[in-house]
């Protein structure tokens, strides 16, 4: 079952999911401000893992690769209020605000646990989801502006992220891929994040790795899965999503083809 999203406007939504889990590999085009009403989420980045639960509020910057795994919890659905902080809106907000350009933007996820100002702002939109008819855009705009203003009051460093409108520049392909191989993204997106067109990305990839992207990605994901199973003693059901596979049976087939044993038998086979 896919998540059910109810939109006030294109920038404010209520998302609800009641099944066992929902996993996505994502790169957001907008900054995302998210408040948890119920359920839990695990967010996996290249160098960090985050766990969020009821009452938590966090900000995911745009152009950040992440695996997001959403779970219902304690009989309650995974339910969130989400605000999209678009580049267009933020440019207007920051038109007359001076920002210290010496502060470099961070790609970290910002967490604001149970912050009363933010929680009050986000909770105030919930009654509007039961309204009949179209929600006034000017009121939605006021709510988003309020949220941005609160974020700035809580953490002044957030300006370096929200007021940064640069597109990704050309970066080291080998370093990027070694850190992000577990994320399932279209090759066009990976090219964009490394500052390359698709054709340049494929050409540079073959030059550096001597293999096609898909073959290399599968090998790296299986190697990471092997490490998690053997060294960390994890179960296949705990591993396959986190290393970049979408389906447990496909993961098991590919793993057995490479290592000659099914992932379920790894602990006994290598003990």
Buried (B, 14 or more C-beta within 10 A) or exposed (E): EEBEEEEBBEBBBBBBBBEEBBBEBBBBEBBBBBBBBBBBBBBBBBEEEBEBBBEBBBBBBBBBBBBBBBBBBEEEBBBBBBBBBBBEBBEEBBEEEEEEEEBEBBBBBBEBEEBEBBBEBBEEBEEBBEEEEEBEEEEBBEBBEBBBEBBBEBEEBBBBBBBBEEEEEEEEBEEBBEEBBBBBBEBEBBBBBBBBEBEBBBEBBEEEBEEEBEEBBBBBBBBBBBEBBBEEEBEBEEBBBBBBBEEBEEBBEBBBEBBEEEBBEBEEBEE
